[in-house]
Amino acid sequence: MLKQLTDWYQYRFKDPNLSVLFLLLIIAFFTIYFFGNILAPLFVALVLAYLLDWPVHYLTRFKINRSIATFIVMTLFISVAIFAFLGVLPTVFKQGTGLIRDLPAMFNQVQDYVLRLPSLYPDAIDPVTITHIVENLRTYLLDSGGFLLSRSFASLLNIAALIVYAILVPLMMTFMLKDKTVLMNSVVKFLPENRKLANQVWIEMNGQIMNYIRGKVVEILIVGVMTYFTFFFMDLRYSALLAMLVGLSVLIPYIGAAAVTVPVAIVAFFQWGPSIDFVYLMVAYFIVQAIDGNLIVPILFSEAVNLHPVLIIISVLIFGGLWGFWGVFFAIPLATLVKAVINAWPSREQLANFGKDQEEA
């Protein structure tokens, strides 16, 4: 068995470029897997630096020094972040508190309706079973409420960590944008010489990641704003909170849209019941989802590598299970990375030709 593995390795990794690519992938995987929590501020800064690199590069076309361009872009970014923090988040938190406060009333409505089902359909529904379901649901909601309350207190204890992030992340972003070339050259110095395949994969992935991050942020903003105005004009309760959830749901392809439909439908149903207003709201919501899937996504991600929906869902499950939020966020780029590595990996004929060239040399 060991000899077979050794022979396979020697055959597959004849080309030193393959060994370097494989080694770099292994190092990157274990670094993120074991030190992901420690390096979280770095990842946040990298994502935001990718997002803001395009406007910085655009300003440099007008003969503006990169340091000055970085200062302009970072000033605008911090201003928008402060506006969002002070203007949008308080409304979202207020509506979230109101929703949690109204949950018992919603549950009582569901309970009254469910307990009436045995009298409406005595031959089809068992009263004992219905009572058992209601009790289990009440216990689940109580446990979930306690969990949410404990998480809220835990988040209050992490305010100091958030303050540190608020200082570290913009600082790292500024240096990444201003000294981009210097930092990349410093990293290249530590890489092995035989990195032809690694460079090939990096060139393909660098453009993919940049386009993906920029497109995904724009998609979140567009979908969130469209949903908010739809909910606001139809006078749906918790419109800002639900619109934020719908906007963030685009981070998880297919699964996110299906999951966020549930709270939207529940809130609309408890506000209007089985009425025409409920139907209008759900139709408008599905129109927004259709615009996102059939217009916004094709325009923003026209340069993305075509991946089958099943592969995308599998990527979300695998990378989300490994790295949580960041695994979900980068599920498509990571799947594209796997595809790029497979495409760059030499075929049997190429390996055979490389072995012949080595023997002749």
N, C-alpha and C positions, 0 to 999 in steps of 0.2 A: 504493500500500500504506500509506504513512504517513498519507495523507488518510483512508483507511478506519479506521485505528486512532484517529486524532484524532476523527473523527465518532462512532465507537463510544464513546470515552471521554466526549465531551461529552454524548452521549445517556444513557449509563448513570450518569454522575455529576452529573446535574443537581442533585440534592439534596445540599447540603453535608454533611449527616449521613452520606451514603454515603462521601464522600471522607474524612471523619474516621475512620470505622470501618475503611476500607481502609488508611489511613495507620497507624493504631494496630496493626493486624494485621501490616503489613510491618515496622514498627519492632520489635515483640515477636519476630517470627520471626528477624530478623537479629541481634538482641541475644542471643537464646538460642543461635543457631547459631554465632556467632563468639566469644561470651564465656561459653559454657555452663560450661567447665571452671573459669574464674575465679570464676564466680558459684555454683558447686556448693554451698558452705556456706549461701548464701542460700536456694537451692532446698530444701535439707534442712530448714532452719529454718522455711521457709514451710509445707512439708508437715506437719511436726510441730506447728506453730502451728495449722494447720487442724484437726488431730486433737484438740488440747487446748482449742480454743476452746469446744467444747460444754460440758465440765465447768466451765470458768471462768464461762461464761454461766449455767449452772445454779446455781452457788453465789451469783451476784449476785442471783438471785431471792429469796434469804433475807436480803436487805438487807446482804450482806457487800460491803465495798469491793472494787472490781475488783483493786486492787493486792494486797490480802490474799488474794483468791481465786487470783490468779496465783501467789503465793508457795506456797500450799497445794498447788495442782496441780503446780507445777514440782518441789516437794520430793518428792511421791509419784512423779512421773515419773522423776526422777534416782535415787531409791531402787530402783525397778523395773529401771532400766537397769543400775545397779551389780550388782544381784542376777543379772541375765541374763549380764552380762559375767563375773562371778566364779563363778557357779554352773552355767550352762548351756554357755557357749562352751568352757570347758576340756574338758568331756566330748565335745563335738562334734569339737574338734580332735584329741583322743586317738583317737577312733574313726576320724577321717579318716586319721590316721597309720597306724593298724592296717590300714585298707583298702588304703592304698598299699603297705604292707609285704606284704600277702597277695596282691597282684595277680600277682606272678610265679608263685605256686603255682596260682592260678586259670588263668593262661595255660597252664601246663604241663598242667593237666587238659584244657583245651580242645584243646591240641595233640595229646595222646595220643588223645583221642576222634576228632579229625578225621583223624589219620594211620591210624586203624583202619578208616575208611570204605571205602577201596579194596578191602581184603580182605573186607569184609562185602558190598559191592556191586561186584564187579569189572567187571560189564558196563555199569554206569551212571556210574562215577566214575573219572576218569583220575588215577593216582598223581602224575604230574608236575604236573598242575594243582593238586592238593591241596598238594603241597610248596611250590609257588610262592605260593599263598595264605597258607600259614603263615609263610613268610619275609617277605612283605609286611606281615603283621599284626605280626610281631615288630619289624620296623623302625619301623612306625608307633607302637607302644607305647613303644619306646626314645626316639623323638623326642618323644613326648608327655610322657614322664617327665622328660626334660631341660627341656622347656618349663615344666612345673609346678614343677620345682626352681628354675629361674631366677625364676619369678614369686614363689616363696616368699621368695627372697632380696630381691627388689625390694620385696615388702611389708614385710619387716623394715626396709628403708631408709626406708620411709614412716611409721615409727612417730612421728617428729617431727610430720609433717603430721596424723596422727590425733590427737595430743595437742592440736594447735592447733584442730582441728575440735571436739574434746571441750570446749574452752573457748568458742570462738566461737559454736557452734550453740546451746547453752543460753542464752548471753547474749543473742543475737538473738531467740530464742524468748520470753524474758522480756519484752523491750521490745515485741515484736509483740503479745503478749497483753495487757500492761498498758496500752499506749498505742495500742491498735488504732484508736480513733476519730481520734486526733490524726494518726496516720500516714496514714490514708486521706484525711483532709481535706487534708493536705499534698500528696498525690499529685494530688488533684482540681484543685488550684490551677494545675497545669501543663498540664491538658488543655484542648483547644479548647472553645469554647462549643457548637458544633453537634455534640453527642454523644448525641443522642436514641437512635439505633440502637445505638451503642456501649453505652449504659446498659442498653438492653433485652437485649443479648447478655450483658452482665456479670451482670445480675440472675439470668438463667437459668443461666449457667455457675457462678456463685458457689455456689449451692445444690447443683448437680450435683457440683462438685469436693469440697465438704465431705462430702456423703453418700458419695461414692465412696471417698475416703481413709479415712473412719471405717469404712465397710463392709468395705473391702479388708483393713485391719489386723485387724479382728475375724474375718474369714474366715480369714486366715493363722493366727491363734492357735487358732481352733476346729479347723481341719483338721490343723494340726500336732500339737495335743494328742491328738485322736482317733487319728491315725495312730501317734503314739508309744506310747500305751497298747495299741493293737492289736498292734504289733510287739513291744512289751515282754512282754506276756502270752503271745505265741506264741514267745517266746525267739528272735527273729530277731537275728542279729548286726548291729552298727552301727545299732541301732534309733534312737538319738538323731540321728545324722547323716542317715539316710534320712528320718526324720520331718521334720527341718528342710527338706530338699530338697522333700518333698511339700508342706509348708506354703508355701514360697516359690514353688512352681510355679504357684499360683493367680494370681500376678502376670501370667502370660502366658496369656490365655484359650485353651483348647483345645490349643494347642501345648505348653504347660507340662505338662499332665497326661499327654499322650502321651510326652513326652520323659523324664519322671521315672519312668515305668513300667519303662523299660529297666533302670536300675540296681537297682530293687527286685526285678525278676524274676531278674536275674543273681545277686545276692547270695543270694536264696532258693534258686535252683537249685543253686548251688555248696554251700550248706549242707546241703540235704536231697536233692538230686537229683530225678529224676522220681518223687516219692513222694506219698502222700496229704497229708503236711504241707505240701508245696509248693502243692498245690491249695487247701488250706484257707487258706493265707496269701494267695494271689492272690484268692480269693473274698472274703475279709475286706477286702482292699485295694480291690477294685472296689466293695464295698458302701460304703466311706468315700467314694469318688469319686462314687457315685450319690447319697449323702446330700448331698454338697456341691453337686452340680449341680441336684438336684431339690428340695432343701429349704432349704439355707443361702443359696444365691445368690438365689432368689426372695424370701426374707424380707428379706435385707439390702439388696438392690438393687431393691426393688419400685417405688421412685420413679425409677429410672433410665430414660432414654429407650430405647425399644425399637430396637435395632440388629440388623440381620441378621448371622448368624455370619460370612458371607463378608466383610462390611464390617469386622467386628471384626478378622478375621485380616489383611486388607489394611492396616488401621490399625496393627496391631502391626508388620508388616513395614516399612511406610513410616516411621513415627515412631521405631521402634526403630533403623532404619538411619540416621536423621538424628541422634538424640540418645541412642542407647544405652539404658542402664538406665532413665533417666527417660522416654525416649520410649515404652518398653514399659509402664512403670508408668502413664503418663498416656495410653495409647493410646485407651482408651474415652472419657475426658473430652475429649480432643482431637478424636476423631471426632464427639462430641456438639457440640463447638464449631463444627466445620464445618457440621454440620446446623443449628445455631442461626443461624449467619450466613446460610445459604441460606434459612432460613425468614424471617429478618428482611429479607432483600434484597427491595426492592420489585419487583412484577411490571411488565410492560410497560404495563398499564392505569394502575397507580399512578404510574409515571413520566410517562405522557402527561398525567394529571390534574394532576400537580405542575407540568409545563411550562405548562399552560393557566393555572393559578393564578398562576404567575410573570408570564406575559404580561399577565394582567388587573391584577395589582398594579403 
